[in-house]
Amino acid sequence: MNLRKDVPFNKRKMSFSASDVIIFTILSLFFLISLYPFYNMLIMSFARFEDVARPGLYIWPKYISFINYQVIFSDPALMRAFGVSFFIAVAGTSLAMFVTTTAAYALSKKVLPGRKGLMVIYVITMYFSGGLIPWYLVLRDLGFVDNILVMIIPSCFSVFSMILMRNYFNSIPDALEESAKIDGANDIRILVQIILPVAKPILATITLFYAVAYWNEWWHGMLFIVRNTNIQPLQLLLRRIVVDATVDLGNDMRHQLQRANVMIHRPSIQMASVTVATIPIMLVYPFVQKHFAKGIMLGSVKA
């Protein structure tokens, strides 16, 4: 694609070569391939049984029906699980950001004794672990079985996120802290009033990482939530729906479906469940997107 630089932009004529057309075509195909699963998930979640039960691909919605969402939300455990996941995401992200920020700020100080040794220990834990069984036994002995904190505390620190934030803190000029110390500010005040306002890009990036991880939490719940099903997270409940395609309809919803002669399509129930779990994160992402790329780049290349 050629543009003449001596002509104003609004009057320039674009000429496309054969290679440009090939590249645009390939990228468009990749875009469609990436977009189709989300599109299929959405139209299937609003589909009726008689539309999707027919053989062949269901590409264009013939009728918009909310029956699948009515079935999903008729499960009395769903709203309780939604509240549990919301609490886990908010509390877990807040705790993780506190731990990660304070650790990164401390390790960004060159005067910290044993700074290099601590970093080596942290990095080792990224590549080696004690194993699944010892990890389970430790958490069990600490009293995390049937405890909602098992989905918050064990995941509240990510070495990768801490390194990104530490590198970003290292890129902040020392003159800012020195001027604050001259005015009598201590380290906590410097961190809260000087460093954090400057580090909004990396804070938004790491917050997104933690929020997505906590919202999608189901692994700890599946292992440790054994008897107290009232604290099961949304993702664990939706996993049951997706894998087993079983929903507790309740007597009222079951009678309504029977009277209306409405049949339920299991894949549509599954797609509606996945949509319910996906929308909250999709609503959060646009607010931090503008900081995401900047935070990742500066946090990963600065030393």
C-alpha positions in Angstrom: 0.0 0.0 0.0 1.6 3.2 -1.2 0.8 6.7 0.1 2.3 10.0 -1.3 3.8 12.0 1.6 3.7 15.3 -0.3 -0.1 15.3 -0.6 -2.5 16.1 2.3 -3.7 13.0 4.0 -7.4 13.6 3.1 -6.5 13.8 -0.6 -4.1 10.9 -0.8 -5.0 8.0 -3.0 -4.3 4.5 -1.7 -3.0 1.9 -4.1 -3.0 -1.7 -3.0 -0.6 -4.3 -4.3 -1.3 -8.0 -4.6 0.6 -8.7 -1.4 -1.5 -6.2 0.5 -4.7 -8.0 -0.7 -3.3 -11.4 0.3 -2.3 -10.1 3.7 -5.7 -8.4 4.4 -7.5 -11.5 3.2 -5.5 -13.8 5.5 -5.9 -11.5 8.5 -9.7 -11.2 7.8 -9.9 -15.0 7.8 -8.1 -15.2 11.1 -10.4 -12.5 12.5 -13.5 -14.5 11.5 -12.1 -17.7 12.8 -11.4 -16.1 16.2 -14.8 -14.3 16.3 -17.0 -17.3 15.3 -16.8 -19.2 18.6 -18.1 -16.1 20.5 -20.8 -15.5 17.9 -21.9 -19.2 18.0 -22.0 -19.1 21.8 -24.2 -16.1 21.7 -26.7 -17.2 19.0 -26.9 -20.7 20.5 -27.8 -19.3 23.9 -30.8 -17.5 22.5 -31.9 -20.4 20.2 -35.0 -22.6 20.5 -34.9 -26.3 20.6 -36.7 -26.7 17.3 -34.2 -24.4 15.5 -31.0 -26.0 16.7 -32.1 -29.6 16.9 -32.2 -29.8 13.1 -29.2 -31.2 11.3 -26.6 -28.8 9.8 -24.9 -25.6 11.0 -26.9 -23.0 12.9 -25.3 -19.8 11.6 -28.1 -17.2 11.6 -30.6 -16.9 14.4 -34.1 -17.7 13.3 -35.8 -16.6 16.5 -34.6 -15.0 19.7 -35.7 -16.9 22.8 -34.8 -16.3 26.4 -35.9 -19.7 27.6 -32.4 -20.9 28.1 -31.6 -18.0 30.4 -34.8 -18.5 32.3 -33.8 -22.1 32.9 -30.3 -21.1 34.0 -31.5 -18.4 36.5 -34.3 -20.7 37.8 -31.6 -22.7 39.5 -31.7 -21.4 43.1 -27.9 -22.1 43.5 -26.9 -19.9 40.6 -27.4 -16.5 42.2 -25.8 -17.7 45.4 -22.8 -18.9 43.3 -22.7 -15.6 41.5 -22.5 -13.7 44.8 -19.7 -16.1 46.0 -17.7 -15.5 42.8 -18.2 -11.7 43.1 -16.9 -11.8 46.7 -14.0 -13.9 45.7 -13.1 -11.6 42.8 -13.3 -8.4 44.8 -11.7 -9.6 48.0 -9.1 -11.7 46.2 -8.1 -9.0 43.8 -7.8 -6.4 46.6 -5.7 -8.7 48.8 -3.5 -9.8 45.8 -2.9 -6.2 44.7 -1.9 -5.2 48.3 0.6 -8.1 48.6 2.0 -7.7 45.1 2.4 -4.0 45.3 4.1 -3.9 48.7 6.5 -6.8 47.7 7.3 -5.2 44.3 8.0 -1.8 46.0 10.3 -3.3 48.6 12.2 -5.3 46.0 12.6 -2.3 43.8 14.8 -0.7 46.5 18.5 -1.2 45.8 19.3 -0.7 49.5 17.2 -3.6 50.6 19.4 -6.3 52.3 19.4 -9.6 50.4 17.4 -8.2 47.5 19.1 -10.3 44.9 18.8 -13.5 47.0 15.1 -12.9 47.5 14.6 -12.4 43.8 16.3 -15.7 43.1 14.1 -17.5 45.6 11.0 -16.0 44.0 12.0 -16.9 40.5 12.8 -20.5 41.5 9.2 -20.9 42.7 8.0 -20.0 39.2 9.7 -23.1 37.8 9.6 -25.6 40.7 6.9 -26.6 43.1 6.5 -29.0 46.0 4.0 -31.1 44.0 0.2 -31.4 44.0 -0.2 -33.8 46.8 2.1 -32.0 49.4 0.4 -28.7 48.4 -3.1 -30.3 49.0 -2.0 -31.7 52.4 -0.6 -28.4 53.6 -3.8 -26.5 52.7 -5.9 -29.2 54.3 -3.9 -29.1 57.5 -4.2 -25.3 57.6 -8.0 -25.7 57.7 -8.9 -24.7 54.2 -11.3 -27.5 53.6 -14.9 -26.2 53.1 -13.5 -22.7 53.7 -14.2 -19.9 51.2 -10.7 -18.5 51.9 -9.1 -21.4 50.0 -10.2 -19.7 46.8 -8.6 -16.4 47.9 -5.4 -16.8 50.0 -3.4 -19.5 48.1 -3.6 -17.4 44.9 -3.0 -14.0 46.3 0.6 -13.7 45.1 1.9 -14.1 41.6 5.7 -13.9 41.1 5.2 -13.0 37.4 3.0 -10.0 38.3 5.3 -8.9 41.1 8.3 -8.9 38.7 6.3 -6.8 36.1 5.4 -4.3 38.8 8.9 -4.2 40.3 10.3 -3.4 36.9 7.8 -0.7 36.4 8.7 0.8 39.8 12.4 0.7 38.8 11.6 2.9 35.7 10.2 5.7 37.9 12.8 8.4 38.4 14.5 8.4 41.8 14.1 12.2 41.9 10.4 11.8 42.8 11.2 9.9 45.9 14.1 12.0 46.9 12.1 15.2 46.7 9.4 13.6 48.9 11.9 12.4 51.5 13.3 15.9 51.7 9.7 17.1 52.6 9.6 14.5 55.4 7.5 11.7 53.7 8.1 8.1 54.8 8.1 5.1 52.5 4.4 4.3 53.0 3.4 7.8 52.1 5.7 7.9 49.1 4.2 4.6 47.9 0.6 5.7 48.3 0.9 9.4 47.2 3.8 9.4 44.7 4.5 5.9 43.2 0.9 4.5 42.8 -0.5 7.5 41.0 2.4 7.3 38.5 2.0 3.6 38.1 -1.6 3.5 37.0 -0.8 1.5 33.7 0.8 -1.4 35.5 -1.7 -1.3 38.3 -4.6 -1.6 35.8 -2.8 -4.4 34.0 -2.1 -6.5 37.1 -5.6 -5.8 38.5 -7.0 -7.3 35.3 -4.8 -10.4 35.6 -5.9 -11.0 39.1 -9.6 -10.2 38.5 -9.9 -12.6 35.6 -8.1 -15.3 37.5 -10.3 -15.0 40.6 -13.5 -14.7 38.6 -12.6 -17.9 36.8 -11.7 -19.7 40.0 -13.0 -23.3 40.2 -10.0 -25.5 40.7 -9.6 -24.8 44.5 -13.3 -25.0 44.9 -13.5 -28.4 43.2 -10.7 -29.8 45.4 -11.6 -28.3 48.8 -15.3 -27.5 48.8 -16.6 -30.9 49.7 -19.7 -30.6 51.9 -20.5 -26.9 52.1 -22.0 -26.4 48.6 -23.3 -23.0 49.6 -19.9 -21.5 49.0 -19.3 -23.1 45.6 -18.2 -20.4 43.0 -20.0 -19.7 39.9 -17.5 -21.3 37.6 -17.7 -24.6 39.5 -21.5 -24.6 39.2 -21.3 -23.7 35.5 -18.8 -26.5 35.0 -21.4 -28.9 36.3 -23.9 -27.5 33.9 -21.5 -27.6 30.9 -20.2 -31.1 31.7 -23.4 -32.7 32.9 -25.9 -30.3 31.2 -28.0 -30.7 34.4 -29.9 -27.8 36.0 -32.1 -27.8 39.1 -35.2 -26.3 37.5 -37.3 -26.3 40.6 -40.9 -27.4 40.6 -42.3 -24.0 39.3 -40.1 -23.8 36.3 -40.6 -27.5 35.5 -44.4 -27.1 35.5 -44.2 -24.0 33.4 -42.2 -25.8 30.8 -44.5 -28.7 30.7 -47.6 -26.6 30.4 -46.0 -24.5 27.6 -44.8 -27.7 25.9 -41.3 -26.3 25.7 -38.3 -28.6 25.2 -34.8 -27.8 26.4 -31.7 -28.2 24.2 -28.7 -29.1 26.3 -26.0 -27.4 24.1 -28.0 -24.2 24.3 -28.1 -24.4 28.1 -24.4 -24.9 28.1 -23.9 -21.8 25.8 -26.1 -19.7 28.0 -24.1 -20.8 31.0 -20.8 -19.8 29.4 -22.3 -16.5 28.3 -23.3 -15.7 31.9 -19.7 -16.4 33.1 -18.1 -14.4 30.3 -20.1 -11.1 30.3 -18.8 -9.6 33.6 -15.1 -9.8 32.5 -16.0 -8.4 29.1 -17.7 -5.4 30.8 -14.6 -4.8 32.9 -12.0 -5.1 30.2 -12.8 -1.8 28.2 -12.1 0.3 31.3 -8.5 -1.0 31.7 -7.7 -1.6 28.0 -6.0 1.8 27.5 -3.5 1.0 30.3 -3.0 -2.6 29.4 -0.5 -2.4 26.5 1.5 0.4 28.1 1.7 -1.5 31.5 2.9 -4.7 29.9 5.5 -3.1 27.7 7.1 -0.9 30.4 6.8 -3.6 33.1 8.5 -6.2 30.9 11.4 -4.3 29.4 12.6 -2.1 32.2 15.1 -3.7 34.6 
